[in-house]
Each structure stands twice: as C-alpha cells, then as structure tokens.
Amino acid sequence: MLSTRLIKAWSFTSRLVSTMTNTEIIQHRARLFDEEKSRQLKEIERIEKIEVIVEDQENKQVKLIMNKDLSTPFNCAMHLSEILCKRSALALVDGTSLWDMNYPLKNSCSLKFLHFKDEDPFNVNLAYWRSCSFILGYLIETAFKDKYFVDLCSFPPPDIKSGSFIYDAKLNIQNWKPSKEELRCLSIMVSKLVAQKLQFEKLKISPEIAMKMFKYNKFKLEQIPAILSIQKSKSESDNLISVYKLGDYVDISKGPMISSTEMIGRFEVTNIFDIETENYGQIQRIQGISIPAQLQLHYWTFNLLAERAAKLNSALKPTLLNQNRMSN
C-alpha cells in the first residue's frame, strides 16, 4: 500500500516541484506540522495527571504532578529553577530513555536533567552534534532565498570523532566552490538564528502525513519507506515518523535534539564538497563545527578544530541501502 502511494506521490512531485520555491516548500511543511500538532492535541479529551519524580541540581528528589501528553521536561524544570531551564539540554526518563526537553511525557516516571558539564556528557554531545546538522539543513534551505532550488537529502548519525557535523543536499548551483567570505556569511546567518532562541519541537506523525509533508522533496520521499522498514526490523512498533520543527523549518530525525538554539555557541560552516552517490548522483556535503555556549574554548583552539573540520568528512554517503545512514 505504501509503495503504491510512494509511486503516485513521486509522479505528482516530479510535475509540481519545478513550480515550487524553497520558501513555499518550507511553509508547506510548517503548516502541515502545525495542523497535525493541533489535531493530536484535540484528541486529548481528558487531562490525566501523572507523577514525575525529578532529581534536581542538588541531587534531591522532588515530586511533581504534571499533565500526561502535555507537560514536558522543560515544564518540569520551570517548577524547580531557572538554572535547570537554561542549562538542561536533554532529559533521562526512568534512567534509560533519552527524552527531548520539549516533548510531552507519556506516563508517570522518574526524570533527570542532563547538561554539557555532566561527568559523562556523551549523550548530550551527540544530541548537540545532531542538532547542529539539523541547523545546517535549515541554513542551506533558507540561505539562497528562492534564487536556487535546494533539494535536502539527509544527514548521518552524529560522529564527533570525525571532526565535523554534516548535511548532504543538492544545491543546484553550477560549479560553485564557496570562498572563505561566503562560508563566513553562512556562519553569520546561524548566529542570527541562535539569537532567536528557537526551541526544537518534536512530533511523531503517520507515514501518510510524512509523505504529504515531504512530497516536494524527492530524496526524503524515497527515504520514508526505508525508515519504516528499519524501525520494523528493530521492533519499533508505533509505525510513526519522528519530525522536528525549528522556527518554520521541519525535517526528519529520530532525535533527540537539544532544547533550543540558545545552547549553540560559536558555529562555523567550514566547507562544502561535491560528492558522488550511488542513488542520488552528485550532491553537496555541507560541513561545520561548533561548541556549546556553556563551554569555553580559546579562539586559537577553535580555529584548529575548524581547520580539521574543513577537510572532507568521510561519513557514509546517503543511499537507501545504508541502514546506518538512516538512523540519524
């Protein structure tokens, strides 16, 4: 059933995509995200209370009575302290599940807030790297306004040891090799985005809604059935696609993401490479480097990291056959 719909959607997309601008496509996805979020909220007929046991910044346990499917870890932090709101990047639910700060809690649970200065910030660092890749997608789709049509492809799972986070896309700009000044202009655009303090919003949607949402993106339209197949192989039974919204920008990712762009520190777009792929032909690999706002790093050290991040990242190229690549 889904394959038949995919073929029809692909045919429909090929006829219409040339008439759509980047701005119109961004607005289309954002509108469907907001409509689906509103619909899901309306399905909550009765507000149920849940008990959340929170470990505060002094390692003391605090009991909070919150609203099921409405209250988020961020809402819990608001009841405790401003410090927790500002520094908490992720939440840990019941000691096992990493949870987005802005995603509603589903049941009574224990809750611990995670931040960049934890004794072991491994998961927070991965979420930061993933969020930065997400921001690269936002940047690339909006930077050129409607002058060049941008086909976003995907980004791989975060790998901090690689030295850079990436996003792969087809920029449709002939023979463009960005200068240092052009890369700096792209980086400045991210600084403006950070200043807006935008929250990462997560929503789980049906495959049908996902296909409508991304019907103007030929790469992601292909990837949705592949993502579902991977989830099925991992016994993830909800058969839903996770999407995130940042401002008006919506993209696919399993997450988790950090709380907001306020946590982004120095951010540089370091290079853009042409790469050849098996399924998608020649596309561009956009790379960057960043450090969280909570951490201090000497500018000289950051510049060394930026030099390394300017070298081609050898992360797996996007392909429908690569299950690891889809697990972002």
C-alpha positions in Angstrom: 0.0 0.0 0.0 2.7 2.5 1.0 4.8 1.6 -2.1 1.8 2.4 -4.4 1.3 5.7 -2.6 5.0 6.4 -2.9 5.0 5.9 -6.7 1.9 8.2 -7.1 3.4 10.8 -4.8 6.7 10.7 -6.7 4.9 11.2 -10.0 3.0 14.1 -8.5 6.1 15.6 -7.1 8.0 15.5 -10.4 5.3 17.5 -12.0 4.9 20.2 -9.3 8.3 20.6 -7.7 9.7 22.8 -10.5 6.9 25.3 -9.8 7.6 25.5 -6.1 10.1 27.8 -4.4 12.2 27.0 -1.3 10.0 29.4 0.7 6.7 27.8 -0.4 8.0 24.3 0.4 9.2 25.4 3.9 5.8 27.0 4.5 4.0 23.8 3.3 5.9 21.6 5.8 5.5 24.0 8.7 1.7 24.3 8.0 1.2 20.5 8.0 3.3 20.2 11.2 1.2 22.8 13.0 -2.0 21.3 11.7 -1.0 17.8 12.8 0.2 19.0 16.2 -3.2 20.8 16.7 -5.1 17.7 15.7 -3.1 15.5 18.1 -3.8 18.0 20.9 -7.5 18.0 20.2 -7.5 14.2 20.6 -6.7 14.6 24.2 -10.3 14.5 25.5 -9.5 14.4 29.2 -6.4 15.7 31.0 -4.8 12.9 33.1 -2.4 13.6 35.9 1.0 11.8 36.1 3.6 11.7 38.9 7.1 12.8 37.9 9.9 12.2 40.4 12.6 14.8 39.4 16.2 14.8 40.5 17.1 18.5 41.0 20.5 20.2 40.8 21.3 19.2 44.4 20.6 15.5 43.7 17.4 15.7 45.7 14.2 14.1 44.6 11.1 16.3 44.0 7.7 15.0 43.3 5.7 16.9 40.6 2.1 16.4 39.5 2.1 17.1 35.7 -0.3 16.6 32.8 0.0 13.4 30.6 0.8 14.1 26.9 1.0 17.8 27.6 3.7 18.5 30.2 7.3 18.4 29.0 10.6 18.0 30.9 11.1 21.7 30.3 7.8 22.4 32.1 9.1 20.3 35.0 12.3 22.3 35.1 10.2 25.5 35.2 8.7 24.4 38.5 12.2 23.9 40.0 14.7 26.6 38.9 15.7 29.0 36.2 19.2 27.3 36.1 17.7 23.9 35.1 15.7 25.6 32.4 18.7 27.3 30.9 21.3 24.5 31.1 19.3 21.3 30.6 19.9 20.0 27.1 18.2 16.6 27.5 16.2 14.6 30.0 16.7 11.0 31.1 13.4 9.2 31.7 13.3 6.2 34.1 17.0 6.0 34.0 17.0 4.6 30.4 15.3 6.7 27.8 16.8 9.9 26.4 14.0 12.5 26.1 13.7 15.8 24.3 13.2 18.7 26.7 10.2 20.0 24.7 8.5 16.6 24.1 5.4 15.7 26.3 5.8 13.0 28.9 3.6 10.0 28.3 3.4 8.3 31.8 4.4 8.7 35.4 8.2 8.5 35.5 11.5 9.5 37.1 13.3 12.4 35.4 16.9 13.6 35.4 18.2 16.6 33.6 21.3 16.3 31.5 23.7 19.1 30.6 27.1 19.7 28.9 29.1 19.8 32.2 27.8 16.4 33.4 30.5 14.0 34.5 29.7 12.0 31.3 28.1 14.3 28.7 28.4 11.7 25.9 24.6 11.6 25.0 24.3 15.4 25.4 27.2 15.9 23.0 25.7 13.5 20.4 22.4 15.4 20.6 24.3 18.7 20.1 26.1 17.4 17.1 22.8 16.1 15.6 21.1 19.4 16.3 23.9 21.2 14.5 23.5 19.0 11.4 19.8 19.9 11.6 20.6 23.6 11.7 22.8 23.1 8.6 19.8 21.8 6.8 17.8 24.9 7.9 20.6 27.1 6.8 21.1 25.7 3.4 17.4 25.6 2.5 17.0 29.3 3.5 20.3 30.9 2.7 19.8 31.2 -1.1 16.2 32.5 -0.7 14.4 31.4 -3.9 17.3 32.0 -6.3 18.4 28.4 -6.3 16.2 25.4 -5.6 17.7 23.3 -2.8 16.9 19.5 -2.5 17.7 18.4 1.0 18.9 14.8 1.3 19.8 13.7 4.8 22.5 13.8 7.5 24.2 10.8 9.1 24.2 9.8 12.8 26.5 12.1 14.8 30.1 11.1 14.9 32.1 13.7 17.0 35.4 11.9 16.3 35.0 12.7 12.6 35.7 16.3 13.4 32.7 17.8 11.8 28.9 17.6 11.5 27.4 17.4 8.0 24.3 17.7 5.9 24.1 16.3 2.4 21.9 18.2 -0.1 21.7 19.0 -3.8 22.2 22.8 -4.1 21.6 23.0 -7.9 24.3 25.7 -8.2 26.6 25.1 -11.2 30.4 24.9 -10.5 30.2 26.7 -7.1 33.1 26.5 -4.8 32.4 28.8 -1.8 35.0 31.3 -0.8 36.0 31.9 2.8 34.0 35.0 2.8 30.9 33.2 1.6 31.3 30.5 4.2 31.7 33.2 6.9 28.4 34.8 5.6 26.7 31.4 6.1 28.1 31.2 9.6 26.8 34.6 10.5 23.3 33.5 9.4 23.5 30.8 12.1 24.4 33.4 14.7 21.2 35.3 13.9 19.3 32.0 14.3 20.9 31.4 17.7 19.8 34.8 18.9 16.2 33.9 18.3 16.4 31.2 21.0 14.2 28.8 19.0 13.1 25.6 20.5 13.4 22.2 18.9 9.9 20.8 18.7 9.3 17.0 18.2 6.3 15.4 16.7 5.5 11.8 15.7 3.4 11.5 12.6 1.9 8.8 10.4 3.7 7.7 7.2 0.8 9.2 5.2 1.2 12.6 6.8 5.0 12.4 6.4 4.6 11.7 2.7 2.3 14.7 2.3 4.7 16.9 4.3 7.7 16.0 2.2 6.0 15.4 -1.1 8.1 18.2 -2.7 11.4 16.6 -1.6 12.3 13.6 -3.9 15.0 12.3 -1.6 13.0 12.3 1.6 10.0 10.8 -0.1 12.2 7.8 -1.0 13.6 7.6 2.5 10.3 7.4 4.4 9.5 3.7 3.5 13.2 2.8 4.2 13.0 4.4 7.7 9.8 2.5 8.4 11.5 -0.7 7.3 14.4 -0.1 9.6 12.1 0.6 12.5 10.2 -2.6 11.9 13.4 -4.6 11.8 14.3 -3.1 15.2 10.8 -4.0 16.6 9.8 -0.3 17.0 6.0 -1.0 16.8 4.5 2.5 16.6 5.0 2.8 12.8 5.4 6.5 13.1 8.0 9.0 11.7 9.7 11.5 14.0 10.0 15.0 12.7 11.3 18.2 14.3 10.4 21.8 13.8 12.8 24.8 14.4 11.1 28.1 13.6 9.4 27.3 10.2 11.9 24.6 9.2 10.8 21.0 9.5 12.9 17.9 8.9 13.0 14.2 9.6 15.2 12.8 12.5 14.7 10.2 15.2 16.5 12.7 17.7 16.9 13.5 20.4 17.8 17.2 19.9 19.0 19.8 22.4 16.4 22.1 24.0 16.9 25.3 21.9 19.3 27.3 19.7 20.2 29.3 22.8 22.6 26.5 23.7 24.6 26.9 20.4 27.9 28.6 20.9 30.4 29.5 18.2 29.3 27.9 15.0 31.2 27.8 11.7 30.3 26.4 8.3 33.7 25.1 7.3 33.4 23.7 3.8 31.1 22.4 1.0 32.2 19.5 -1.2 30.8 17.8 -4.3 30.3 14.1 -3.6 29.2 11.3 -5.9 26.5 8.9 -4.6 25.1 5.7 -5.9 21.4 6.6 -5.7 21.3 10.4 -5.9 24.2 11.3 -8.4 26.3 14.3 -7.5 25.2 16.2 -4.4 27.0 18.5 -2.0 28.3 17.8 1.5 28.0 20.8 3.8 30.2 20.6 6.9 30.5 22.6 10.1 32.0 22.8 13.6 30.5 24.3 16.8 30.9 24.3 20.6 28.1 24.6 23.1 27.5 28.1 24.7 28.1 26.6 28.1 31.6 25.6 27.3 34.6 27.9 27.0 37.3 27.4 24.3 40.2 29.6 23.3 39.8 31.0 19.8 43.1 29.5 18.8 42.0 26.0 19.8 38.7 26.5 18.0 40.5 27.6 14.8 42.5 24.4 14.9 39.3 22.4 15.1 37.8 24.4 12.3 40.8 23.6 10.1 40.3 19.9 10.7 36.5 20.3 10.1 37.3 21.9 6.7 38.6 18.6 5.4 36.3 16.2 3.6 34.3 14.2 6.2 34.4 10.5 5.1 31.0 9.7 6.7 28.9 7.2 4.8 27.2 8.7 1.7 23.4 8.7 1.5 21.9 5.6 0.0 18.6 3.8 0.5 20.6 0.5 1.2 22.5 2.0 4.1 20.5 1.4 7.3 23.1 3.1 9.5 22.9 6.2 7.5 19.1 6.3 8.0 19.4 6.2 11.8 20.0 9.9 12.4 
